[in-house]
Amino acid sequence: MAAAEMSIEFALRLLLRDVPRMAIGAIILVAIAINFANIIGRYVFLAPLDWAEEVLVFLVIWGVCLGASAVTYDNRHLDMNLFAAGFPPRLRAALELAKLVVLVGFCLFTLSNASTIVALMANNGQVSITAGIPMTVPYAAFVAGFGLIATSAIAGAWARRGERASAPGAGDLDPPGQA
């Protein structure tokens, strides 16, 4: 494998898997801090943070949308392969390609619709009820998430193509460690 190709794969893995994982870690730490502050406010000072629950929900939305990219890049999402495991390698490869096309198509369709919603929210100037956060923030998570999922699916499949070709039993499309 050429050095340039390896650096491209490294960059894709970093951007589509590792950075989202780090972002999820940061989101969890922020959520823990907000939750802790809310507990102290509620039970010590009898003054809970009104905005905490709403912000926590938005953080979870962003965490899930970013996490889906990392899961998709590694091909570790739910997969119904009970029968496909017994199929010949070429048929499994064709099914993997069909799955990739359907996944990317669904993601692009959803990304398009989510973009429309973000634009509507931006034009309306709508904000959340208690925190006053623009509603473009949580809805933008779906734009980013589905865009990253589509990109991760393509990049992950591209990265795994070399593993399949060089692995013993070439044509096996299961991720490493899975049968």
C-alpha positions in Angstrom: 0.0 0.0 0.0 1.4 3.4 -1.0 2.4 5.9 1.7 -0.1 8.5 0.3 -2.9 5.9 0.5 -2.0 5.0 4.1 -2.0 8.7 5.1 -5.4 9.2 3.5 -6.8 6.2 5.4 -5.2 7.5 8.6 -6.8 10.9 8.0 -10.2 9.4 7.3 -10.0 7.1 10.4 -9.0 10.1 12.5 -11.8 12.4 11.2 -14.6 9.8 11.0 -13.9 7.6 13.9 -11.4 9.0 16.4 -12.5 12.6 16.5 -16.2 11.7 17.0 -15.1 9.3 19.8 -13.2 12.2 21.5 -16.1 14.5 21.0 -18.4 12.0 22.6 -16.0 11.8 25.6 -16.1 15.6 25.9 -19.9 15.6 25.6 -20.2 13.0 28.4 -17.9 15.0 30.6 -19.9 18.2 30.0 -23.1 16.3 30.7 -21.8 14.9 33.9 -20.7 18.4 35.0 -24.1 19.9 34.2 -25.9 17.0 35.9 -23.7 17.4 39.0 -24.3 21.2 39.1 -28.0 20.6 38.8 -28.0 18.0 41.7 -26.1 20.4 43.9 -28.4 23.3 42.9 -31.5 21.2 43.5 -30.7 19.5 46.8 -28.2 21.9 48.4 -29.5 25.3 47.4 -33.1 24.3 46.5 -32.6 26.0 43.1 -32.2 23.6 40.2 -30.9 24.8 36.9 -34.0 25.2 34.8 -32.1 24.8 31.5 -30.1 21.6 32.5 -32.5 19.0 31.3 -33.0 20.6 27.9 -29.2 21.0 27.4 -28.6 17.4 28.4 -31.1 16.2 25.8 -29.3 18.3 23.1 -26.0 16.9 24.2 -27.3 13.3 24.0 -28.6 14.0 20.5 -25.2 15.3 19.4 -23.5 12.3 21.1 -25.6 9.8 19.3 -25.3 11.5 15.9 -21.5 11.7 16.3 -21.2 8.1 17.7 -23.0 6.7 14.7 -20.2 7.9 12.5 -17.6 6.0 14.5 -19.7 2.8 14.6 -20.4 3.0 10.9 -16.7 3.5 10.0 -15.8 0.3 11.9 -18.8 -1.6 10.4 -20.0 -2.4 13.9 -23.7 -1.4 13.6 -26.5 -3.9 13.8 -26.4 -6.2 10.9 -28.7 -9.0 10.0 -26.3 -11.6 8.6 -27.6 -14.9 9.9 -28.1 -16.3 6.4 -25.4 -14.2 4.6 -22.6 -15.8 6.6 -23.2 -19.0 4.6 -23.3 -17.3 1.2 -20.4 -17.5 -1.2 -18.0 -14.6 -1.0 -19.1 -12.9 -4.2 -22.7 -13.0 -3.2 -21.8 -11.5 0.2 -19.7 -8.9 -1.5 -22.8 -8.0 -3.7 -25.0 -7.8 -0.6 -22.4 -5.6 1.2 -22.4 -3.3 -1.8 -26.2 -3.2 -1.9 -26.3 -2.4 1.8 -23.8 0.4 1.3 -25.8 1.9 -1.5 -29.0 1.8 0.5 -27.4 3.2 3.6 -25.7 6.1 1.8 -29.0 6.8 -0.1 -31.0 6.8 3.1 -28.4 9.1 4.8 -28.4 11.5 1.9 -32.2 11.6 1.8 -32.3 12.3 5.6 -29.5 14.8 5.4 -31.4 16.7 2.8 -34.6 16.8 4.9 -32.7 17.7 8.0 -31.0 20.5 6.2 -34.4 21.9 5.2 -35.6 21.8 8.8 -32.4 23.5 10.0 -33.0 26.3 7.4 -36.6 26.6 8.6 -35.6 26.9 12.2 -32.9 29.5 11.3 -35.5 31.5 9.3 -38.0 31.4 12.1 -35.4 32.2 14.8 -36.9 29.5 17.0 -35.2 28.9 20.3 -35.6 26.2 23.0 -38.1 26.9 25.8 -35.9 27.1 28.9 -32.3 27.4 27.7 -33.0 29.8 24.8 -30.7 27.7 22.5 -31.4 28.2 18.8 -33.2 25.1 17.6 -30.8 24.9 14.7 -28.3 23.5 17.2 -30.0 20.2 17.9 -31.4 19.8 14.4 -27.9 20.4 12.9 -26.8 17.3 14.8 -28.8 15.3 12.3 -27.3 17.1 9.3 -23.8 16.5 10.7 -24.6 12.9 11.9 -26.2 11.6 8.7 -23.5 13.3 6.6 -20.8 11.7 8.7 -22.6 8.3 8.6 -22.7 8.4 4.7 -19.1 9.5 4.5 -18.0 6.9 7.2 -19.8 4.1 5.3 -18.0 4.8 2.1 -14.6 5.5 3.7 -14.9 2.4 6.0 -15.8 0.2 3.1 -12.9 1.6 1.1 -10.5 1.0 4.1 -11.8 -2.6 4.5 -11.3 -3.5 0.9 -7.6 -4.1 1.4 -8.2 -6.2 4.5 -10.5 -8.5 2.5 -8.2 -8.9 -0.4 -5.1 -9.7 1.7 -6.8 -11.7 4.5 -6.7 -15.5 4.5 -10.1 -16.6 3.2 -10.3 -13.5 1.0 -13.8 -12.4 0.4 -14.9 -12.6 4.0 -16.7 -9.4 4.7 -17.1 -9.7 8.5 -15.3 -7.1 10.6 -12.2 -8.5 12.4 -13.2 -10.6 15.4 -16.7 -11.3 14.1 -17.9 -14.4 12.3 
